[in-house]
Amino acid sequence: MQMRLGEHLQLTLFGTSHGPLVGAYLEGVPKGISIDRIEIQKAMDLRKPGGKYASKRKEADNVELLSGISEEITTGEKIEISIKNKDARSSDYSFIPDHPRPGHQDMVMLKRTNGEADLRGGGTSSARLTAPIVAAAAIIEPILSRLAINIQAHVRAIGNIEARSINQCPEKWANESCKEIRCRDPDVAESMIELIQRQRKNRDSIGSKVELCISGLPLGLGEPWFDGIEPALSRAMMSIPAARGVSFGHGFEVVKMSGSEHNSPWGGTSKNPILEGKKPDGALAGLSTGSDLLCCVAFKPPSSIAKEQLTLNLKTNQKEVLAVKGRHDPVLGPRAVSVVEAMAKLIICDLVMRGGFLNE
């Protein structure tokens, strides 16, 4: 099964949640990019499990770069990223494959592979494989910095608690609660935490939404139709485990708007056109407009929960009670923030290279 993203800048994932390691091959990185190990580890620390509102699996997520690097400079060759799994606890999945979890990939992957897949912890479908995605994005970050492209995300909603848009919030975490929950809005961070704690106490989970803002995009970045900015980003975001929806700009609120309300007029000059209005589109026809590109990604509640659920046991052919034990996230938004940012960095960098913007 193919696990590849990108055209000019290509990322190919490998590994499983409970195997010896996870990793990726990153191809198309130009030579001469400096490798900053400290920044890579900082990115990994924002994603890794073990946080206050995440799975208690403890992984150091130390990144090994096995090829494509010489004296901490990229050579232009394929970069092999390797991250060892050191805290897998396979005994937590002793009920698999006989008793597939509701809402998870167990059943479909079991049938897809005729029972040959490693289903522990989600196998190749596990969010554990987002670790090399974050590492890859950290490697190519200097390319985006050179072009002054800034990519940031935060938790926009948990359950029915909605935060302000990222552009209306402080630029940095206002307090420790904001930092822990990865939400820039200090007015709702505590309420989000309380909701998560209630769900965890009830042995249940809750859905969430992450908002992304990409600023500093050059005018005209993107490809028409299938590789426009929105289609390319949508494909990447929907590949993140548990993602269930992606929207841009005004999102689904556009169904309530008239054309005159939604359209943003052009201002500025012929040399430097600027979209005006309260919330101008960051892309039109798949090409960047120069305005901030806002994107929201909705994540379903984590499927592995301790609450009892009645579901089919393949061994007995009867529906039986299943309560999933082990270490699992009660909500995905806080950890997904770094993954959403990483996916956006990889996609934008690929489009930059394809469009020739890196050489201008």
C-alpha positions in Angstrom: 0.0 0.0 0.0 1.3 3.4 -1.0 1.9 6.0 1.7 3.3 9.0 -0.3 2.6 12.7 -0.4 3.8 15.4 -2.7 5.2 15.7 -6.3 8.4 17.7 -6.2 8.9 17.4 -2.5 7.9 13.8 -1.7 7.3 12.2 1.7 6.9 8.4 2.0 6.0 6.9 5.4 7.0 3.5 6.8 6.7 1.7 10.1 3.9 0.7 12.5 2.8 1.9 15.9 4.1 -1.1 17.8 6.9 -2.1 15.5 10.5 -1.2 16.2 10.3 2.2 14.6 8.4 4.7 12.4 10.0 6.8 9.7 9.9 8.5 6.3 11.9 9.1 3.2 12.0 12.8 2.2 12.9 13.4 -1.4 13.4 16.6 -3.3 15.0 18.6 -0.6 17.5 21.0 -2.1 21.1 20.7 -1.1 22.6 23.3 1.2 19.8 23.4 3.8 21.2 23.6 7.4 19.9 21.0 9.8 19.0 22.5 13.2 18.7 19.5 15.6 17.4 21.7 18.4 14.5 23.1 16.3 13.7 19.6 15.1 13.5 18.3 18.6 11.3 21.3 19.7 8.9 20.4 16.9 8.8 16.7 18.1 8.2 17.7 21.7 5.1 19.6 20.7 3.6 16.5 19.0 4.8 13.6 21.1 2.4 11.8 23.5 2.7 12.0 27.3 1.2 15.5 27.7 -1.4 16.3 30.3 -4.3 15.9 28.0 -2.9 13.1 25.8 -2.0 9.5 25.8 0.4 8.5 28.6 2.6 6.7 26.2 6.1 8.1 26.8 8.2 8.4 23.7 11.4 10.6 23.5 10.9 10.9 19.7 14.6 11.4 19.0 15.0 11.8 15.3 17.8 10.0 13.4 18.7 11.2 9.9 20.3 8.2 8.2 21.0 9.6 4.8 21.0 12.8 2.7 22.9 14.8 5.4 26.6 15.6 5.5 28.1 17.8 8.2 24.6 19.0 9.2 23.8 20.2 5.6 21.4 18.6 3.2 23.1 17.0 0.1 20.1 17.0 -2.2 19.8 13.2 -1.9 17.0 11.3 -0.3 16.7 11.8 3.5 15.8 8.8 5.6 14.1 9.8 8.9 14.0 7.1 11.6 12.3 7.4 15.0 12.4 4.4 17.4 9.4 3.1 19.3 10.4 2.6 22.9 7.2 2.6 24.9 4.8 0.4 22.9 2.7 -1.9 25.2 1.2 -4.5 22.9 -0.6 -6.4 25.7 -3.2 -3.6 25.6 -4.3 -5.0 22.3 -4.8 -8.6 23.2 -8.4 -8.4 22.1 -7.3 -7.8 18.5 -8.0 -9.3 15.9 -11.0 -11.2 17.4 -12.8 -8.1 18.7 -12.3 -5.1 16.4 -12.9 -1.7 17.9 -15.9 0.4 16.9 -14.9 3.5 14.9 -11.3 2.2 14.3 -9.5 0.7 11.3 -9.3 -2.8 12.8 -12.1 -4.4 10.9 -11.4 -2.8 7.5 -7.7 -3.3 7.6 -8.1 -6.9 8.7 -10.3 -7.6 5.7 -8.2 -5.5 3.3 -5.0 -7.5 4.2 -6.6 -10.9 4.7 -5.6 -10.9 8.3 -1.9 -10.1 7.7 -1.8 -6.5 9.0 -0.2 -5.6 12.4 -3.3 -4.0 14.0 -1.7 -3.1 17.4 -2.1 0.5 18.2 -3.5 1.2 14.7 -0.6 -0.4 12.8 0.3 1.6 9.7 -2.8 3.8 10.2 -1.7 5.0 13.6 -1.2 8.6 14.5 2.2 7.4 15.6 3.3 7.9 12.0 2.7 11.6 12.3 6.0 11.8 14.2 8.1 11.5 11.0 5.8 14.0 9.3 6.5 16.6 11.9 10.3 15.8 11.6 10.2 16.2 7.8 8.4 19.6 8.1 11.0 20.8 10.6 13.8 19.9 8.1 12.3 22.0 5.3 11.2 24.9 7.6 14.2 27.1 6.5 12.9 27.1 2.9 9.6 28.7 4.1 11.4 31.1 6.4 13.5 32.3 3.5 10.3 33.3 1.7 8.8 34.8 4.9 5.9 32.3 4.8 4.5 31.8 8.3 2.3 28.8 9.2 0.6 28.6 12.6 -2.3 26.7 14.1 -4.3 26.4 17.3 -7.2 24.5 18.8 -10.3 26.4 17.6 -12.9 24.1 19.3 -13.3 21.2 21.6 -16.9 19.9 21.8 -19.3 22.8 21.9 -16.6 25.2 23.2 -15.5 27.5 20.4 -12.4 29.8 20.6 -11.9 33.0 18.7 -10.1 32.8 15.3 -6.4 32.6 15.6 -6.0 36.1 14.0 -8.1 37.5 16.9 -6.0 35.9 19.6 -2.6 36.7 21.2 0.3 35.7 19.0 1.8 33.5 21.8 0.3 31.3 24.5 -1.2 33.7 27.0 -0.9 31.3 30.0 0.0 27.7 30.9 -3.5 26.4 30.2 -3.4 27.9 26.7 0.0 26.3 26.1 -1.1 22.9 27.4 -4.4 22.8 25.4 -2.8 24.5 22.3 -5.5 27.2 22.2 -4.6 30.8 21.7 -7.8 32.1 23.3 -7.3 32.5 27.1 -11.1 33.1 27.6 -12.0 29.5 26.7 -8.9 27.4 27.5 -9.9 26.5 31.0 -13.4 25.5 29.9 -11.9 23.3 27.3 -9.7 21.6 29.9 -12.7 21.1 32.2 -14.7 19.4 29.3 -11.8 17.1 28.5 -11.5 16.1 32.2 -15.3 15.4 32.4 -15.1 13.2 29.3 -12.0 11.3 30.6 -13.8 10.8 34.0 -16.8 9.3 32.0 -14.3 7.0 30.2 -15.2 8.7 27.0 -13.7 11.1 24.4 -14.6 14.3 22.6 -14.3 15.8 19.1 -12.2 18.9 18.3 -11.3 21.4 15.6 -7.9 22.9 14.6 -7.6 26.2 12.8 -4.6 26.9 10.5 -3.4 30.3 9.3 -0.9 30.6 6.5 0.4 34.1 5.9 3.0 35.6 3.6 2.1 33.5 0.6 3.3 35.0 -2.7 0.6 36.0 -5.2 -0.3 33.1 -7.5 1.2 30.2 -5.6 -0.6 26.9 -6.5 -1.6 24.8 -9.5 -5.0 24.9 -11.3 -7.6 22.3 -10.5 -6.4 19.2 -8.6 -3.2 20.7 -7.1 -4.6 24.1 -6.2 -3.8 25.2 -2.7 -7.1 24.1 -1.2 -7.3 20.7 -2.9 -3.6 20.0 -2.0 -4.1 21.0 1.6 -7.4 19.2 1.8 -5.8 15.9 0.7 -3.0 16.3 3.2 -5.3 17.3 6.1 -7.8 14.5 5.5 -5.0 12.0 5.6 -4.3 12.8 9.3 -5.9 10.0 11.4 -9.4 10.9 12.6 -9.8 14.0 10.4 -13.4 14.3 9.3 -13.7 17.6 7.5 -11.8 20.6 6.1 -13.0 24.1 5.3 -11.4 27.3 4.1 -12.2 31.0 4.7 -15.8 31.5 5.7 -16.3 27.7 5.5 -19.8 26.3 5.3 -21.2 29.7 6.4 -21.0 30.6 2.7 -24.3 28.8 2.1 -26.0 31.7 4.0 -24.2 34.5 2.2 -25.0 36.4 -1.0 -22.3 37.0 -3.6 -22.0 40.7 -2.7 -21.4 39.7 1.0 -18.8 37.1 0.2 -16.9 38.8 -2.6 -13.8 40.7 -1.5 -12.9 43.7 -3.8 -9.4 44.2 -5.0 -7.5 47.3 -3.8 -3.9 48.4 -3.7 -2.2 49.0 -7.0 -1.6 47.2 -10.3 1.9 46.4 -9.1 0.7 45.3 -5.6 -3.0 44.3 -5.7 -4.5 43.6 -2.3 -7.8 41.9 -1.4 -9.9 44.1 0.9 -12.7 43.2 3.3 -13.2 41.7 6.7 -12.1 38.1 5.9 -10.7 38.0 2.3 -10.1 34.6 0.7 -6.5 33.4 0.9 -6.9 31.6 -2.4 -9.0 31.9 -5.6 -9.1 29.1 -8.2 -6.4 27.3 -6.3 -4.0 30.2 -6.4 -2.9 32.3 -3.5 -4.2 35.9 -3.3 -1.6 37.2 -0.9 -4.2 37.4 2.0 -4.0 35.1 5.0 -5.2 31.6 4.1 -7.5 30.2 6.9 -8.3 26.6 7.1 -10.2 24.5 9.7 -9.8 20.7 10.2 -12.4 18.8 12.2 -11.3 15.7 14.2 -13.7 13.0 15.4 -13.6 11.8 19.1 -10.8 9.2 19.5 -12.3 5.8 18.9 -10.4 3.9 21.6 -12.3 4.5 24.8 -12.7 2.7 28.2 -16.4 3.0 28.1 -18.2 -0.3 27.4 -19.4 -0.7 23.8 -21.4 -3.6 22.2 -19.7 -4.7 19.1 -19.1 -7.9 17.0 -16.7 -10.5 18.2 -15.4 -12.3 15.1 -14.5 -15.5 17.0 -18.0 -16.0 18.4 -20.0 -14.2 15.7 -21.9 -12.5 18.5 -22.0 -8.8 19.6 -20.2 -8.6 22.9 -19.1 -5.9 25.3 -15.7 -4.3 24.6 -14.0 -1.8 26.9 -10.6 -0.7 25.5 -7.8 -0.6 28.1 -4.5 1.1 27.7 -3.3 4.7 27.1 -5.3 6.7 24.7 -6.0 10.4 23.9 -9.4 11.8 25.2 -9.2 14.5 22.5 -7.0 14.9 19.4 -7.0 18.7 18.8 -4.1 19.6 21.1 -1.7 17.1 19.6 -3.1 17.6 16.1 -2.0 21.3 16.1 1.6 20.4 15.3 0.6 17.8 12.7 -1.7 20.3 10.9 1.1 22.8 10.8 3.6 20.2 9.5 1.2 19.0 6.7 0.8 22.6 5.6 4.5 23.2 5.5 5.1 20.2 3.4 2.4 21.0 0.9 3.3 24.7 0.6 6.9 23.9 0.2 6.1 21.4 -2.6 4.0 24.0 -4.4 6.7 26.6 -3.9 9.2 24.3 -5.6 6.8 23.3 -8.4 5.9 26.9 -9.1 9.5 28.1 -9.3 9.1 30.6 -6.4 12.2 29.2 -4.7 14.4 30.4 -7.6 12.9 33.9 -8.0 
